[in-house]
């Protein structure tokens, strides 16, 4: 008989003869060549565990990697109560020492958790060091909570900002074109809304709700492709399909001049004082001073396809242009060549907005194939950050009072999103349009916005707060904070 087989057979017989629950020394020796000494209790090692972080991630679903869900939960009262409850538990179970409820719209919360001193949750030794009086529970207190938790519960709670998800006014806009490359809605400093409908431009007064027709281009066989008010709100520029740019006096209802120079439709307009910039399908940007009888003209050539977005910076020094060639260009007031060029977008760049709060901060949005919001430091030419919105970005606008911005979207969700910068958390999501939200304008007081879409409606929303943010910006882009 084979010796290995005989050894295995004897080992099996010995194992069957030993009563269950009475192991012998010979049995251990037969079953295992190595004798293992172990106690009667298994204690897992937790030396490498960070219980503060594990507790944080296990109990707070609102801080998941999905920013949209995180912002949605944090903007509700239930989400804020959950944040306060989680902080209270961390005080009592982990000794975190939190005295104020963290702001759910900032990412500083996760940073503070990661920078806390790590220590073991379970201790098997008695510490004789006396705990400071602040963390002690008073013998006269009827509450089982510590003093830190009492301060946490007594800390002032910032009231939740309510953004209505229903427009406060809806206007019919027949013949409002469903064309991504046009800009047919603008709101003046005099509280007049100009809308290009087919071959006509209409003015709607937000004070009296009176509607007047400013011009009709059907006599010339032309149509409106863009409208833009000057800063004072007295003149409105009208771009046409045939390549003309007309300047109209809104109060008098008369045309002052008609500018030629473009060979195709003018889809983008931007005022800079008394100068007017126009972008066309002919890939050229023309800059003209409307005060001179034969306007002084500057031709800016840098795009390879249609120019669909134009915005001047708040300091009137730089012009940002976006085109169907997926390029975002920045021009200064003297050079005929772009001083900066950004090529990160993968689709047409129509949505452009300069921040009124941080000098040199530029935001842009891409079309259907890109769907991203991107932020640029034009002082250094560096890309700051970006986020995928999930749908075509049609327009961007910053709040005048807070560090927030609103974006309108097309394919495929047709929504309006309010973002908090720089955390890029969503403050609100508004829906109602059944077509792409192609047009956007901000009211002169900075509180309301109007959106237009191919469903031939104009919807008015209250999205921005009235009060100006009192927290001073500490960004390196803000040059005024560095003046001594």
C-alpha positions as CSV (number, residue, x, y, z in Angstrom):
1,X,0.0,0.0,0.0
2,X,1.2,3.5,-0.8
3,X,2.7,5.2,2.3
4,X,1.0,8.6,1.6
5,X,-2.4,6.9,1.2
6,X,-1.9,4.9,4.4
7,X,-1.0,8.1,6.3
8,X,-4.1,9.9,5.1
9,X,-6.3,6.9,5.9
10,X,-5.0,6.7,9.5
11,X,-5.5,10.4,9.9
12,X,-9.1,10.2,8.8
13,X,-9.8,7.3,11.2
14,X,-8.3,9.1,14.1
15,X,-10.4,12.2,13.4
16,X,-13.6,10.1,13.4
17,X,-12.9,8.4,16.7
18,X,-12.3,11.7,18.6
19,X,-15.6,12.9,20.3
20,X,-16.8,16.3,19.0
21,X,-16.0,19.2,21.3
22,X,-13.0,17.3,23.0
23,X,-9.9,18.0,20.9
24,X,-6.7,16.3,21.9
25,X,-3.1,17.2,21.5
26,X,-2.6,14.2,19.2
27,X,-5.5,15.4,17.1
28,X,-3.9,18.9,16.7
29,X,-0.6,17.2,15.8
30,X,-2.2,15.0,13.2
31,X,-4.3,17.7,11.6
32,X,-1.6,20.3,11.3
33,X,2.1,19.9,11.3
34,X,2.4,23.3,13.0
35,X,1.1,23.9,16.5
36,X,-0.9,27.2,16.7
37,X,-1.4,28.8,20.1
38,X,-4.4,31.1,20.2
39,X,-6.6,32.6,22.9
40,X,-10.3,32.2,23.5
41,X,-11.2,35.5,21.9
42,X,-10.6,37.2,18.5
43,X,-10.0,41.0,18.6
44,X,-9.7,42.6,15.2
45,X,-7.0,45.1,14.8
46,X,-8.3,48.6,14.0
47,X,-5.0,50.5,14.1
48,X,-5.2,51.7,10.5
49,X,-8.9,52.8,10.6
50,X,-9.9,56.4,10.7
51,X,-13.2,56.3,12.4
52,X,-14.0,60.0,11.9
53,X,-13.8,59.7,8.2
54,X,-15.6,56.4,8.0
55,X,-18.4,57.7,10.1
56,X,-18.6,60.8,8.0
57,X,-18.9,58.9,4.7
58,X,-21.2,56.2,6.0
59,X,-23.8,58.5,7.4
60,X,-23.9,61.5,5.0
61,X,-25.3,60.6,1.7
62,X,-25.7,64.2,0.7
63,X,-21.9,64.4,0.4
64,X,-21.6,61.8,-2.3
65,X,-19.4,62.4,-5.4
66,X,-22.5,63.4,-7.3
67,X,-22.5,67.2,-6.9
68,X,-26.1,67.5,-8.2
69,X,-27.6,65.2,-5.6
70,X,-25.4,66.8,-2.9
71,X,-26.6,70.3,-3.7
72,X,-30.2,69.2,-4.0
73,X,-30.1,67.6,-0.5
74,X,-28.2,70.4,1.1
75,X,-30.6,73.1,-0.2
76,X,-33.6,71.6,1.6
77,X,-34.4,71.9,5.3
78,X,-34.2,68.2,5.8
79,X,-30.7,68.1,4.3
80,X,-29.5,70.9,6.7
81,X,-31.1,69.2,9.7
82,X,-29.2,66.0,8.7
83,X,-25.9,68.0,8.6
84,X,-26.6,69.4,12.1
85,X,-27.5,65.9,13.4
86,X,-24.4,64.4,11.9
87,X,-22.2,67.1,13.5
88,X,-24.0,66.4,16.9
89,X,-23.2,62.7,16.6
90,X,-19.6,63.4,15.8
91,X,-19.4,65.6,18.9
92,X,-20.8,63.0,21.2
93,X,-19.2,59.8,19.7
94,X,-16.0,61.1,18.3
95,X,-15.2,64.2,20.4
96,X,-15.0,66.4,17.3
97,X,-15.6,69.6,19.2
98,X,-17.8,71.2,16.6
99,X,-19.5,74.4,17.8
100,X,-21.2,75.7,14.7
101,X,-23.3,74.0,12.0
102,X,-21.1,73.7,8.8
103,X,-22.3,75.3,5.6
104,X,-23.6,72.6,3.3
105,X,-22.7,74.6,0.2
106,X,-19.0,74.7,0.9
107,X,-16.4,72.0,0.5
108,X,-14.5,73.2,3.6
109,X,-16.4,70.7,5.7
110,X,-14.8,67.7,4.2
111,X,-11.4,69.4,4.4
112,X,-11.8,70.0,8.2
113,X,-12.6,66.4,8.7
114,X,-9.6,65.2,6.9
115,X,-7.3,67.6,8.9
116,X,-8.5,66.5,12.3
117,X,-6.2,64.6,14.6
118,X,-6.7,60.9,14.1
119,X,-7.0,58.7,17.1
120,X,-8.3,55.2,17.9
121,X,-12.0,54.9,18.7
122,X,-11.6,52.0,21.1
123,X,-9.0,52.4,23.9
124,X,-8.0,49.7,26.4
125,X,-5.9,51.9,28.7
126,X,-7.2,54.5,31.2
127,X,-6.0,58.0,30.6
128,X,-5.3,59.9,33.8
129,X,-5.1,63.3,32.0
130,X,-7.9,65.6,33.1
131,X,-10.3,66.7,30.4
132,X,-10.7,70.5,30.0
133,X,-13.7,72.0,31.6
134,X,-15.2,73.1,28.3
135,X,-15.8,69.4,27.3
136,X,-17.2,68.4,30.7
137,X,-20.8,68.0,31.5
138,X,-21.9,70.1,34.4
139,X,-23.2,68.1,37.4
140,X,-26.2,70.4,37.5
141,X,-27.1,69.9,33.9
142,X,-30.1,67.7,33.1
143,X,-28.9,67.2,29.5
144,X,-26.6,64.3,28.6
145,X,-24.9,66.4,25.9
146,X,-21.5,68.1,26.2
147,X,-20.9,71.8,26.3
148,X,-19.7,71.7,22.7
149,X,-22.9,70.1,21.6
150,X,-24.9,72.8,23.5
151,X,-23.0,75.5,21.6
152,X,-23.7,73.7,18.4
153,X,-27.4,73.6,19.0
154,X,-27.5,77.2,20.1
155,X,-25.4,78.4,17.1
156,X,-27.4,80.7,14.7
157,X,-28.8,78.8,11.7
158,X,-28.6,80.6,8.4
159,X,-32.1,80.6,6.9
160,X,-32.5,78.5,3.8
161,X,-32.8,80.5,0.6
162,X,-36.0,79.7,-1.2
163,X,-35.9,79.8,-5.0
164,X,-39.3,79.4,-6.6
165,X,-39.4,76.7,-9.2
166,X,-42.3,78.3,-10.9
167,X,-41.9,81.4,-13.1
168,X,-43.7,84.5,-11.8
169,X,-44.6,85.6,-15.3
170,X,-45.0,83.9,-18.7
171,X,-45.3,85.9,-21.9
172,X,-46.1,84.6,-25.4
173,X,-43.4,85.1,-28.0
174,X,-44.6,84.0,-31.4
175,X,-42.0,83.5,-34.1
176,X,-39.2,83.3,-31.5
177,X,-36.6,81.3,-33.5
178,X,-35.2,78.0,-32.3
179,X,-31.6,78.8,-33.5
180,X,-28.6,78.2,-31.2
181,X,-26.5,80.8,-32.9
182,X,-28.8,83.8,-32.4
183,X,-29.2,86.2,-29.5
184,X,-32.7,87.6,-29.6
185,X,-33.4,88.7,-26.0
186,X,-31.8,91.5,-23.9
187,X,-32.8,93.6,-20.8
188,X,-31.9,97.2,-20.6
189,X,-30.9,99.4,-17.6
190,X,-34.2,101.2,-18.1
191,X,-36.1,98.0,-17.4
192,X,-37.1,97.5,-21.0
193,X,-37.0,94.0,-22.6
194,X,-36.2,93.8,-26.3
195,X,-37.2,90.7,-28.2
196,X,-36.6,89.8,-31.8
197,X,-39.6,88.0,-33.2
198,X,-39.2,87.2,-36.9
199,X,-38.7,90.4,-38.7
200,X,-39.7,92.7,-35.9
201,X,-38.2,93.9,-32.6
202,X,-40.6,94.5,-29.7
203,X,-40.1,96.3,-26.5
204,X,-41.8,95.2,-23.3
205,X,-41.8,97.4,-20.2
206,X,-41.3,95.6,-16.9
207,X,-42.9,98.5,-15.1
208,X,-46.1,99.0,-17.1
209,X,-46.2,95.7,-19.1
210,X,-46.8,97.8,-22.2
211,X,-45.6,96.3,-25.5
212,X,-44.4,98.5,-28.4
213,X,-43.0,97.5,-31.8
214,X,-39.7,99.2,-32.4
215,X,-39.0,98.2,-36.0
216,X,-40.1,95.9,-38.8
217,X,-37.6,94.6,-41.3
218,X,-40.0,92.7,-43.5
219,X,-40.2,95.8,-45.8
220,X,-36.5,95.1,-46.7
221,X,-37.0,91.4,-46.8
222,X,-34.8,91.0,-43.8
223,X,-35.1,89.4,-40.3
224,X,-33.7,90.0,-36.8
225,X,-30.8,87.8,-35.7
226,X,-29.6,89.6,-32.6
227,X,-30.5,92.5,-30.2
228,X,-28.3,94.3,-27.6
229,X,-28.8,97.3,-25.4
230,X,-26.1,99.8,-24.6
231,X,-25.1,100.4,-21.0
232,X,-27.3,103.4,-20.5
233,X,-30.4,101.7,-21.9
234,X,-31.1,104.4,-24.5
235,X,-29.9,102.7,-27.7
236,X,-30.6,99.2,-28.9
237,X,-28.5,97.6,-31.7
238,X,-30.2,95.2,-34.0
239,X,-28.3,92.6,-36.1
240,X,-30.0,91.4,-39.3
241,X,-29.8,88.3,-41.4
242,X,-28.4,90.2,-44.4
243,X,-25.4,91.4,-42.3
244,X,-26.5,94.9,-41.3
245,X,-26.3,96.4,-37.8
246,X,-29.0,99.0,-37.1
247,X,-28.9,101.5,-34.2
248,X,-32.3,102.5,-32.8
249,X,-33.3,105.2,-30.3
250,X,-35.7,103.4,-28.0
251,X,-37.4,106.4,-26.5
252,X,-38.0,108.1,-29.9
253,X,-38.6,104.9,-31.8
254,X,-36.4,106.0,-34.7
255,X,-33.5,104.5,-36.5
256,X,-30.3,106.5,-36.1
257,X,-28.0,104.6,-38.4
258,X,-27.4,101.4,-40.3
259,X,-23.9,99.9,-40.4
260,X,-22.6,97.7,-43.2
261,X,-19.5,95.6,-43.3
262,X,-20.6,92.0,-42.8
263,X,-21.4,89.6,-45.6
264,X,-23.6,87.2,-43.6
265,X,-26.0,87.3,-40.6
266,X,-24.9,89.1,-37.4
267,X,-25.7,86.7,-34.5
268,X,-23.7,88.4,-31.7
269,X,-23.5,92.0,-30.5
270,X,-21.7,93.6,-27.5
271,X,-21.4,97.3,-26.4
272,X,-18.3,98.8,-24.9
273,X,-19.2,102.4,-24.0
274,X,-19.8,104.1,-27.4
275,X,-18.2,101.3,-29.3
276,X,-20.2,98.4,-30.7
277,X,-18.7,94.9,-31.5
278,X,-20.5,92.6,-33.9
279,X,-19.8,89.0,-34.7
280,X,-21.1,87.3,-37.9
281,X,-21.3,84.1,-39.8
282,X,-18.6,85.5,-42.1
283,X,-16.2,84.7,-39.2
284,X,-15.2,88.4,-38.7
285,X,-15.7,90.6,-35.6
286,X,-16.1,94.3,-36.4
287,X,-15.6,97.0,-33.8
288,X,-17.0,100.5,-34.6
289,X,-17.5,103.8,-32.8
290,X,-21.1,104.9,-33.4
291,X,-20.3,108.6,-32.6
292,X,-18.4,109.2,-35.8
293,X,-20.4,109.7,-39.0
294,X,-18.3,107.2,-41.0
295,X,-17.6,104.7,-38.2
296,X,-14.0,103.9,-37.4
297,X,-13.7,100.2,-38.0
298,X,-11.5,97.5,-36.6
299,X,-11.6,94.0,-38.1
300,X,-10.7,91.1,-35.8
301,X,-10.1,87.9,-37.6
302,X,-9.4,84.8,-35.5
303,X,-12.3,82.4,-35.8
304,X,-12.6,79.8,-38.6
305,X,-16.4,79.5,-38.3
306,X,-19.4,81.6,-37.2
307,X,-19.0,83.9,-34.3
308,X,-21.9,83.2,-31.9
309,X,-20.8,84.8,-28.6
310,X,-19.4,88.2,-27.6
311,X,-18.9,89.8,-24.2
312,X,-16.8,92.7,-22.9
313,X,-15.1,92.5,-19.5
314,X,-16.5,94.7,-16.7
315,X,-13.3,96.9,-16.9
316,X,-13.9,97.5,-20.7
317,X,-10.4,96.2,-21.5
318,X,-10.9,92.7,-23.0
319,X,-13.4,91.2,-25.4
320,X,-14.2,87.5,-25.2
321,X,-15.5,85.8,-28.3
322,X,-16.8,82.3,-28.9
323,X,-17.3,80.5,-32.2
324,X,-18.6,77.5,-33.9
325,X,-15.0,76.4,-34.3
326,X,-15.0,75.4,-30.6
327,X,-12.6,78.3,-29.8
328,X,-12.7,80.9,-27.0
329,X,-10.7,83.9,-27.9
330,X,-9.8,87.0,-25.7
331,X,-8.9,90.3,-27.4
332,X,-7.6,93.5,-26.0
333,X,-8.6,97.0,-27.1
334,X,-5.5,97.7,-29.2
335,X,-4.3,94.5,-30.9
336,X,-5.8,93.0,-34.0
337,X,-4.8,89.4,-32.9
338,X,-6.2,87.5,-30.0
339,X,-4.1,87.8,-26.9
340,X,-5.4,84.4,-25.5
341,X,-6.9,81.4,-27.1
342,X,-8.6,78.5,-25.3
343,X,-9.3,75.2,-27.2
344,X,-10.6,72.9,-24.4
345,X,-14.2,73.0,-25.5
346,X,-15.4,70.2,-27.9
347,X,-18.4,72.1,-29.3
348,X,-19.5,75.6,-30.2
349,X,-18.9,78.2,-27.6
350,X,-21.9,80.6,-27.3
351,X,-22.2,80.9,-23.5
352,X,-19.7,83.5,-22.2
353,X,-19.8,85.5,-19.0
354,X,-17.2,87.7,-17.2
355,X,-17.4,87.6,-13.4
356,X,-18.2,91.0,-11.8
357,X,-16.7,89.9,-8.5
358,X,-13.3,88.6,-9.5
359,X,-11.1,90.5,-11.9
360,X,-10.1,88.4,-14.9
361,X,-12.4,85.5,-14.2
362,X,-14.2,84.2,-17.4
363,X,-16.8,81.5,-17.6
364,X,-17.8,79.7,-20.8
365,X,-20.0,76.8,-21.8
366,X,-19.9,74.3,-24.7
367,X,-22.5,72.9,-27.0
368,X,-24.0,69.5,-27.3
369,X,-20.8,67.5,-27.8
370,X,-19.1,69.3,-24.9
371,X,-21.7,70.1,-22.2
372,X,-19.1,71.6,-19.9
373,X,-18.8,74.7,-17.9
374,X,-15.2,76.0,-17.8
375,X,-13.6,78.8,-15.9
376,X,-10.5,80.7,-17.0
377,X,-8.0,83.0,-15.3
378,X,-7.4,85.5,-18.2
379,X,-4.7,87.3,-16.1
380,X,-2.5,84.2,-16.3
381,X,-4.1,82.3,-19.2
382,X,-4.7,79.2,-17.0
383,X,-7.8,77.0,-16.9
384,X,-9.2,76.9,-13.4
385,X,-11.9,74.2,-13.2
386,X,-14.7,72.7,-15.1
387,X,-17.8,70.6,-14.6
388,X,-20.0,68.5,-16.9
389,X,-23.6,69.8,-16.9
390,X,-25.0,66.9,-18.8
391,X,-26.6,68.9,-21.6
392,X,-25.9,71.6,-24.1
393,X,-24.9,75.0,-22.5
394,X,-26.7,77.8,-24.3
395,X,-26.2,80.9,-22.0
396,X,-24.4,82.1,-18.9
397,X,-24.9,85.0,-16.6
398,X,-23.4,86.0,-13.2
399,X,-25.3,87.4,-10.3
400,X,-24.6,91.0,-9.5
401,X,-24.8,90.6,-5.8
402,X,-23.4,87.1,-5.0
403,X,-20.8,84.8,-6.3
404,X,-23.3,82.7,-8.2
405,X,-24.1,82.2,-11.9
406,X,-27.0,80.8,-13.9
407,X,-26.8,78.6,-17.0
408,X,-29.5,77.7,-19.5
409,X,-29.4,74.4,-21.3
410,X,-30.7,72.7,-24.4
411,X,-30.4,69.1,-25.5
412,X,-31.5,67.1,-23.8
413,X,-32.9,68.4,-20.5
414,X,-33.9,72.0,-21.3
415,X,-33.3,73.2,-17.8
416,X,-32.0,76.3,-16.0
417,X,-29.3,75.7,-13.3
418,X,-28.1,78.1,-10.6
419,X,-24.5,77.4,-9.5
420,X,-22.5,78.6,-6.5
421,X,-18.9,79.5,-7.3
422,X,-16.3,78.3,-6.7
423,X,-17.7,75.1,-5.1
424,X,-19.9,74.6,-8.3
425,X,-22.7,73.2,-6.3
426,X,-26.2,73.5,-7.7
427,X,-28.4,75.9,-5.8
428,X,-31.5,75.3,-7.9
429,X,-32.8,73.5,-11.0
430,X,-35.6,75.1,-12.9
431,X,-37.7,73.4,-15.6
432,X,-40.7,74.5,-17.6
433,X,-39.5,75.0,-21.2
434,X,-40.3,72.3,-23.7
435,X,-37.6,73.4,-26.1
436,X,-33.9,74.4,-25.7
437,X,-33.5,77.5,-23.5
438,X,-31.6,79.5,-26.0
439,X,-32.0,83.0,-24.7
440,X,-31.2,84.6,-21.3
441,X,-31.2,88.1,-19.8
442,X,-30.8,89.5,-16.3
443,X,-32.9,92.3,-14.9
444,X,-31.3,95.6,-14.1
445,X,-31.6,95.1,-10.3
446,X,-29.9,91.7,-10.7
447,X,-32.7,89.7,-9.0
448,X,-34.7,88.2,-11.8
449,X,-33.9,86.6,-15.1
450,X,-35.9,86.0,-18.3
451,X,-35.5,83.0,-20.5
452,X,-36.7,82.3,-24.0
453,X,-37.0,79.1,-26.0
454,X,-38.3,77.7,-29.2
455,X,-41.6,76.9,-27.5
456,X,-42.3,80.6,-28.2
457,X,-42.6,81.6,-24.5
458,X,-40.6,84.0,-22.3
459,X,-40.5,83.0,-18.6
460,X,-39.5,85.2,-15.8
461,X,-37.8,83.7,-12.7
462,X,-36.6,85.1,-9.3
463,X,-33.3,83.3,-8.8
464,X,-30.8,85.7,-7.2
465,X,-30.9,87.2,-3.8
466,X,-31.3,91.0,-3.1
467,X,-28.5,91.3,-0.6
468,X,-24.9,91.7,-1.6
469,X,-22.5,89.1,-0.3
470,X,-20.6,90.7,2.6
471,X,-17.8,88.1,2.7
472,X,-14.7,89.6,1.1
473,X,-13.2,87.6,-1.7
474,X,-9.8,86.1,-1.0
475,X,-9.1,85.0,-4.6
476,X,-5.8,85.8,-6.1
477,X,-7.7,87.1,-9.1
478,X,-9.1,90.0,-7.0
479,X,-6.4,92.7,-7.4
480,X,-8.1,95.1,-5.1
481,X,-7.5,92.9,-2.0
482,X,-3.8,93.2,-2.6
483,X,-3.6,97.0,-2.6
484,X,-1.8,98.2,0.6
